[in-house]
């Protein structure tokens, strides 16, 4: 086999016809600081937003940088990938396993991609062709022996383009594959699911209960967060709910369920928008997901563009690449940060002052509740003695604008001033933060 999964077609119209999106993921195998601000507003857009970053208050987080297929095994754009420090890569190309591990990411694959989907045509139900399905899983297992892989057994089975049949038939198909993978590759092999196209507690409950009755492990629970019509802030709630109700629930202890993966995020309409990306990273991080991976759409699933964040021909970055890169640089030095409006997200990182780093990212994302095209934002940076020693600091703010698929080689500077550090903090204002855009804040010592 060239790869170890057959690549499915990327798109399908939904049954309702109201919102075009994939029936399954294209090429899918891949406390004190808050008291400084009033409560977060989630609906009415304020006249001004207040935001803070406290460099004295470190917090531990996991990086939510991850990706889905897209890159070519013969010439992956490694120089653009390394700064992103990915932690998860869903891929259907086994020849990329070594490269993906060298970038620091876990490899995740989906055996159902090797079987095919109803959308591809001439589909045969694995539940009605059990011997053939189990033989395929065994071949895949043998082919990957000795390689560390997360196994997401069936992709988006809640969608008609991915599965036809009852849930009971799906669960039986999943369980048979999980048992073969464990038997062939060893008991420590990690299997997960159900990889639904959205957060669906009733589906999760039925799936986990079925596996519990069958005496089968589910080592990670996974689903996708792609809907452009819902508030991205709900992602945090969803992850926390899943952790509490499933991973930490004694009822499911025998499943050895220890991880939560949101293994596709960012919907098609948001794929180039920097603030929406920052919001997903922010709320996934706050929710406590273990791993996550951005989605890909259309040609970007196979054009060597890292899910569309670089131009595949010139390899020049698009706006989301800058967000992923700046975000990755500060994950190990994350500090408390927030705003008093839920659609303005702030990520702070106590990186050393200087021209090579940014110490904060602030973005204004759309979706429900964001009605103003632009907002003024007052920003307080406190605990500055952790990153600068002088009594003055140069504060530079660079825009990461929403420019669609256009490349962005340099970032425009919108604020550049020398400010006095008073009581270990500075206060300044960004007059016009546009919806969908991100500002990167750099602190330099004077």
C-alpha positions as CSV (number, residue, x, y, z in Angstrom):
1,X,0.0,0.0,0.0
2,X,1.3,3.5,-0.8
3,X,-0.4,5.0,2.2
4,X,-2.5,2.9,4.5
5,X,-5.8,4.6,3.9
6,X,-7.8,5.3,0.8
7,X,-8.5,9.0,0.4
8,X,-12.3,9.9,0.4
9,X,-13.9,12.7,-1.5
10,X,-14.0,16.0,0.4
11,X,-17.5,17.4,0.3
12,X,-21.2,16.6,0.4
13,X,-24.4,18.6,0.7
14,X,-26.2,18.0,4.0
15,X,-29.6,16.5,4.0
16,X,-31.2,19.7,5.2
17,X,-29.6,21.8,2.5
18,X,-29.3,24.8,4.9
19,X,-25.5,24.9,5.4
20,X,-23.0,23.2,3.1
21,X,-20.3,21.3,5.0
22,X,-18.6,18.0,4.8
23,X,-20.4,14.7,5.6
24,X,-17.1,13.6,7.0
25,X,-13.7,15.3,7.3
26,X,-12.0,15.6,4.0
27,X,-8.9,13.5,3.9
28,X,-9.6,12.7,7.5
29,X,-7.1,10.7,9.4
30,X,-5.3,13.5,11.5
31,X,-7.8,32.2,39.6
32,X,-7.0,35.5,41.0
33,X,-6.4,37.3,37.8
34,X,-10.0,37.1,36.6
35,X,-11.0,39.2,39.6
36,X,-9.3,42.2,37.9
37,X,-12.1,42.4,35.4
38,X,-15.9,42.4,35.5
39,X,-17.8,39.3,34.3
40,X,-17.4,38.3,30.6
41,X,-20.2,39.5,28.4
42,X,-21.3,36.9,25.8
43,X,-23.9,38.7,23.8
44,X,-24.3,42.5,23.8
45,X,-21.2,44.2,22.2
46,X,-19.8,46.8,24.5
47,X,-18.6,50.3,23.6
48,X,-15.1,49.4,24.9
49,X,-13.4,46.2,26.0
50,X,-10.9,45.9,28.8
51,X,-8.3,43.2,28.6
52,X,-5.3,42.1,30.8
53,X,-2.2,40.0,30.7
54,X,-0.5,39.2,34.1
55,X,3.0,38.0,33.5
56,X,3.4,37.1,37.2
57,X,0.7,34.5,37.1
58,X,1.9,31.4,35.2
59,X,-0.5,28.6,34.2
60,X,0.2,25.2,32.8
61,X,-1.5,24.4,29.4
62,X,-1.2,21.9,26.6
63,X,-0.7,23.2,23.1
64,X,-3.7,22.9,20.8
65,X,-1.7,23.1,17.6
66,X,-2.4,20.1,15.4
67,X,-3.2,19.5,11.7
68,X,-5.0,17.2,9.3
69,X,-3.4,15.6,6.3
70,X,-2.6,18.2,3.6
71,X,1.2,17.7,3.4
72,X,3.1,15.6,0.8
73,X,5.5,12.9,2.0
74,X,8.1,13.7,-0.7
75,X,8.4,17.4,0.1
76,X,6.7,18.5,3.3
77,X,7.1,22.3,4.0
78,X,9.2,21.5,7.1
79,X,10.6,25.0,7.5
80,X,7.0,26.3,7.9
81,X,5.9,23.4,10.1
82,X,8.7,23.4,12.7
83,X,7.8,26.9,14.2
84,X,4.2,25.6,14.7
85,X,5.4,22.8,17.1
86,X,2.4,20.6,16.3
87,X,1.3,18.1,18.9
88,X,-1.1,16.0,16.8
89,X,-1.3,15.2,13.1
90,X,-4.1,13.2,11.6
91,X,-2.7,11.7,8.5
92,X,-3.5,8.9,6.0
93,X,0.1,8.7,4.8
94,X,2.2,6.3,6.7
95,X,5.3,7.5,4.9
96,X,5.0,10.8,6.9
97,X,5.1,9.0,10.3
98,X,8.8,9.7,10.9
99,X,8.6,13.3,9.8
100,X,5.5,13.9,11.9
101,X,7.2,12.4,15.0
102,X,10.3,14.5,14.3
103,X,8.2,17.7,14.5
104,X,7.0,16.6,18.0
105,X,3.5,15.4,17.0
106,X,1.5,12.3,17.6
107,X,0.3,10.4,14.5
108,X,-3.4,9.7,14.3
109,X,-5.0,7.5,11.7
110,X,-8.6,6.4,10.8
111,X,-9.0,2.8,9.5
112,X,-12.4,3.6,8.1
113,X,-10.7,5.7,5.4
114,X,-9.2,2.5,4.1
115,X,-12.6,0.9,3.9
116,X,-14.4,3.8,2.2
117,X,-17.6,5.7,2.8
118,X,-21.1,5.8,1.3
119,X,-20.2,9.1,-0.3
120,X,-17.6,7.4,-2.4
121,X,-20.2,5.1,-4.0
122,X,-20.4,1.3,-4.2
123,X,-20.2,1.2,-0.4
124,X,-20.4,-2.1,1.4
125,X,-21.4,-2.1,5.1
126,X,-18.6,-3.4,7.2
127,X,-21.2,-4.7,9.6
128,X,-22.5,-6.9,6.8
129,X,-19.0,-7.8,5.6
130,X,-17.4,-8.5,8.9
131,X,-14.7,-10.8,7.6
132,X,-13.5,-8.3,5.0
133,X,-13.6,-5.4,7.5
134,X,-11.6,-7.4,10.1
135,X,-9.1,-8.5,7.4
136,X,-8.5,-4.9,6.5
137,X,-7.9,-3.8,10.1
138,X,-5.4,-6.7,10.5
139,X,-3.5,-5.6,7.4
140,X,-3.4,-2.0,8.6
141,X,-2.2,-3.2,12.0
142,X,0.5,-5.3,10.6
143,X,1.6,-2.5,8.3
144,X,2.0,-0.1,11.2
145,X,3.6,-2.5,13.7
146,X,6.3,-0.8,15.8
147,X,4.9,2.7,15.2
148,X,3.1,4.8,17.8
149,X,-0.3,5.7,16.4
150,X,-3.6,6.9,17.9
151,X,-6.4,4.9,16.3
152,X,-9.6,6.9,15.5
153,X,-11.5,4.0,14.1
154,X,-14.4,5.6,12.2
155,X,-14.7,9.2,11.1
156,X,-17.9,11.2,11.5
157,X,-20.2,8.2,11.7
158,X,-23.2,10.5,12.5
159,X,-23.1,11.8,8.9
160,X,-24.9,10.0,6.0
161,X,-21.9,10.4,3.8
162,X,-19.8,8.4,6.3
163,X,-22.1,5.8,7.7
164,X,-25.3,4.1,6.7
165,X,-26.9,1.8,9.2
166,X,-27.8,1.7,12.9
167,X,-25.8,2.9,15.8
168,X,-25.6,-0.6,17.1
169,X,-24.1,-1.8,13.8
170,X,-21.5,1.0,14.0
171,X,-20.6,0.2,17.6
172,X,-20.1,-3.4,16.7
173,X,-17.9,-2.5,13.8
174,X,-15.9,-0.1,16.0
175,X,-15.5,-2.8,18.8
176,X,-14.3,-5.5,16.4
177,X,-11.6,-3.1,15.0
178,X,-10.5,-2.0,18.5
179,X,-10.1,-5.6,19.6
180,X,-8.0,-6.5,16.5
181,X,-5.8,-3.5,17.0
182,X,-5.2,-4.3,20.6
183,X,-4.6,-8.0,19.9
184,X,-2.1,-7.3,17.1
185,X,-0.3,-4.2,18.4
186,X,-0.5,-4.8,22.1
187,X,-2.7,-3.7,25.0
188,X,-1.1,-0.2,25.2
189,X,-2.3,0.7,21.7
190,X,-4.6,3.7,22.0
191,X,-8.0,3.5,20.4
192,X,-10.6,6.2,20.4
193,X,-13.9,7.5,19.1
194,X,-16.6,8.2,18.2
195,X,-15.2,11.1,16.1
196,X,-18.6,12.7,15.5
197,X,-18.9,15.8,13.4
198,X,-20.0,17.8,16.5
199,X,-20.4,17.6,20.2
200,X,-23.1,15.0,20.9
201,X,-23.5,13.8,24.5
202,X,-26.3,11.3,23.7
203,X,-24.1,9.7,21.0
204,X,-21.2,9.6,23.4
205,X,-23.2,8.0,26.1
206,X,-24.6,5.3,23.8
207,X,-21.1,4.6,22.4
208,X,-19.3,4.4,25.7
209,X,-22.1,2.2,27.2
210,X,-21.9,-0.2,24.3
211,X,-18.1,-0.5,24.7
212,X,-18.5,-1.0,28.4
213,X,-21.0,-3.8,27.9
214,X,-18.6,-5.4,25.4
215,X,-15.6,-5.2,27.7
216,X,-13.7,-3.0,25.2
217,X,-11.4,-0.1,26.0
218,X,-11.9,3.5,24.7
219,X,-8.7,5.3,25.5
220,X,-9.6,8.7,24.1
221,X,-12.9,10.4,23.4
222,X,-13.0,12.5,20.3
223,X,-15.3,14.8,18.3
224,X,-15.1,17.8,15.9
225,X,-15.9,21.4,16.5
226,X,-16.7,23.0,13.1
227,X,-20.1,24.8,13.2
228,X,-19.8,28.4,12.2
229,X,-23.3,29.3,13.6
230,X,-22.5,28.5,17.3
231,X,-20.3,30.5,19.7
232,X,-16.8,29.2,19.8
233,X,-16.8,29.7,23.6
234,X,-19.0,26.6,23.8
235,X,-15.9,24.5,23.0
236,X,-14.6,25.1,26.6
237,X,-17.9,24.0,28.1
238,X,-18.0,20.9,25.9
239,X,-14.5,19.8,26.8
240,X,-15.1,20.3,30.5
241,X,-18.4,18.4,30.3
242,X,-16.7,15.5,28.5
243,X,-13.9,15.3,31.1
244,X,-16.4,15.4,34.0
245,X,-19.1,13.1,32.6
246,X,-17.0,10.5,30.9
247,X,-13.2,10.5,31.5
248,X,-13.6,11.2,35.3
249,X,-16.8,9.2,35.7
250,X,-16.3,6.1,37.8
251,X,-19.1,4.4,35.7
252,X,-16.7,4.4,32.7
253,X,-13.5,3.5,34.7
254,X,-13.1,0.1,33.0
255,X,-12.8,1.8,29.6
256,X,-9.5,3.3,30.6
257,X,-10.6,6.5,29.1
258,X,-8.0,9.1,29.9
259,X,-7.8,11.7,27.1
260,X,-10.1,14.1,25.3
261,X,-9.3,15.0,21.6
262,X,-11.0,17.6,19.5
263,X,-9.4,16.3,16.4
264,X,-10.9,18.8,14.0
265,X,-11.6,22.4,14.7
266,X,-12.2,25.6,12.6
267,X,-15.1,25.5,10.1
268,X,-14.9,26.2,6.4
269,X,-16.0,29.8,6.6
270,X,-13.5,30.5,9.3
271,X,-10.5,28.8,7.8
272,X,-8.5,31.9,7.0
273,X,-9.8,34.1,9.9
274,X,-7.1,34.7,12.5
275,X,-9.3,35.7,15.4
276,X,-11.6,32.7,15.0
277,X,-8.5,30.5,15.1
278,X,-7.2,32.2,18.2
279,X,-10.6,31.7,19.8
280,X,-10.5,28.0,19.1
281,X,-7.0,27.7,20.6
282,X,-8.0,29.8,23.6
283,X,-11.2,27.9,24.5
284,X,-9.7,24.5,23.7
285,X,-6.8,25.3,26.0
286,X,-9.1,26.6,28.8
287,X,-11.3,23.6,28.5
288,X,-8.4,21.3,29.0
289,X,-8.4,19.2,25.9
290,X,-5.4,16.8,25.6
291,X,-4.9,17.1,21.8
292,X,-6.6,19.0,19.0
293,X,-6.1,19.4,15.3
294,X,-7.4,22.1,12.9
295,X,-9.5,20.9,10.0
296,X,-8.9,21.2,6.3
297,X,-11.3,22.1,3.5
298,X,-11.4,21.4,-0.2
299,X,-8.1,21.4,-2.0
300,X,-6.2,22.3,1.1
301,X,-6.6,18.8,2.4
302,X,-4.0,17.6,-0.1
303,X,-2.2,20.6,-1.6
304,X,0.8,20.8,0.8
305,X,-0.5,24.0,2.3
306,X,-0.7,22.8,6.0
307,X,-4.5,22.9,5.9
308,X,-4.5,26.1,3.9
309,X,-2.3,28.3,6.2
310,X,0.5,28.7,3.7
311,X,0.5,29.2,-0.1
312,X,1.4,25.8,-1.4
313,X,3.3,27.2,-4.4
314,X,5.4,29.9,-2.8
315,X,5.2,28.6,0.8
316,X,4.6,32.1,2.0
317,X,2.4,32.3,5.2
318,X,-1.2,33.3,5.3
319,X,-2.7,35.0,8.4
320,X,-3.5,31.8,10.4
321,X,0.1,30.7,10.1
322,X,1.2,33.7,12.1
323,X,-1.3,32.9,14.8
324,X,-0.3,29.2,15.1
325,X,3.4,30.2,15.2
326,X,3.2,32.9,17.8
327,X,0.9,30.7,19.8
328,X,3.2,27.8,19.8
329,X,6.2,29.8,20.9
330,X,4.6,30.7,24.2
331,X,2.7,27.5,25.3
332,X,5.3,26.6,27.9
333,X,5.3,30.1,29.3
334,X,1.5,30.7,29.4
335,X,0.2,33.3,31.9
336,X,-3.2,34.4,32.9
337,X,-5.1,36.7,30.6
338,X,-8.6,37.6,29.7
339,X,-11.1,40.3,28.7
340,X,-14.5,41.5,29.8
341,X,-16.1,40.5,26.5
342,X,-16.3,36.9,25.5
343,X,-15.6,37.6,21.8
344,X,-12.3,39.2,22.6
345,X,-9.9,36.5,23.5
346,X,-6.4,37.1,24.9
347,X,-3.5,34.7,25.2
348,X,-0.5,35.8,27.2
349,X,3.0,34.3,27.4
350,X,5.9,35.3,29.6
351,X,8.6,35.2,26.8
352,X,11.7,37.3,27.2
353,X,11.4,40.8,25.9
354,X,12.8,41.3,22.5
355,X,12.3,41.5,18.8
356,X,11.9,37.8,18.3
357,X,8.9,37.3,20.5
358,X,5.4,38.5,21.1
359,X,4.1,38.4,24.7
360,X,0.3,38.5,23.9
361,X,-2.2,37.8,21.2
362,X,-5.6,39.4,21.3
363,X,-8.4,38.8,18.8
364,X,-12.0,39.7,18.2
365,X,-13.9,36.8,16.7
366,X,-17.4,36.9,15.1
367,X,-20.2,34.4,15.3
368,X,-23.3,35.0,17.5
369,X,-23.0,38.1,19.7
370,X,-20.4,40.1,17.8
371,X,-22.3,43.0,16.2
372,X,-19.7,45.8,16.0
373,X,-17.3,45.7,13.1
374,X,-14.6,47.3,15.3
375,X,-13.9,47.7,19.0
376,X,-11.5,49.9,21.0
377,X,-9.6,47.8,23.6
378,X,-7.8,49.0,26.7
379,X,-5.0,46.6,27.5
380,X,-3.2,46.2,30.9
381,X,0.1,44.4,31.0
382,X,1.0,43.6,34.6
383,X,3.8,41.7,36.3
384,X,6.2,43.2,33.8
385,X,9.2,42.7,36.1
386,X,9.1,39.1,35.0
387,X,10.1,40.0,31.5
388,X,11.7,43.5,31.6
389,X,14.0,45.2,34.2
390,X,13.8,48.8,33.2
391,X,11.3,51.4,34.1
392,X,10.3,52.0,30.6
393,X,9.2,49.6,27.9
394,X,8.6,49.7,24.2
395,X,5.2,48.4,23.3
396,X,4.6,47.4,19.7
397,X,1.3,46.1,18.4
398,X,1.2,44.3,15.0
399,X,-2.0,43.5,13.1
400,X,-2.7,40.0,11.8
401,X,-5.5,41.1,9.5
402,X,-8.4,39.0,8.0
403,X,-7.2,38.9,4.3
404,X,-8.6,35.6,3.2
405,X,-6.3,33.4,1.2
406,X,-3.8,36.2,0.5
407,X,-0.3,35.7,1.9
408,X,1.0,37.9,4.6
409,X,4.8,38.2,4.5
410,X,5.1,41.0,7.1
411,X,2.7,42.3,9.7
412,X,1.7,46.0,9.8
413,X,2.5,47.9,13.0
414,X,-0.5,49.8,14.5
415,X,1.0,50.9,17.8
416,X,4.6,51.6,18.7
417,X,5.3,53.7,21.9
418,X,7.7,54.0,24.8
419,X,5.6,53.7,28.0
420,X,6.6,54.2,31.7
421,X,6.3,51.1,33.8
422,X,4.3,52.2,36.9
423,X,3.5,49.7,39.7
424,X,4.9,46.9,37.5
425,X,2.4,47.5,34.7
426,X,1.6,49.5,31.7
427,X,-1.8,50.5,30.3
428,X,-2.5,51.4,26.6
429,X,-5.3,51.3,24.1
430,X,-5.8,49.8,20.7
431,X,-8.3,52.1,19.1
432,X,-9.7,49.8,16.4
433,X,-9.6,46.0,16.7
434,X,-11.5,44.7,13.7
435,X,-13.7,41.6,13.9
436,X,-11.9,38.5,12.7
437,X,-8.4,40.0,13.2
438,X,-5.7,39.5,15.8
439,X,-3.2,41.9,17.2
440,X,0.2,40.6,18.3
441,X,1.8,42.5,21.2
442,X,5.5,42.8,21.6
443,X,7.4,44.1,24.7
444,X,10.9,45.4,24.3
445,X,13.2,46.5,27.1
446,X,14.6,50.1,26.9
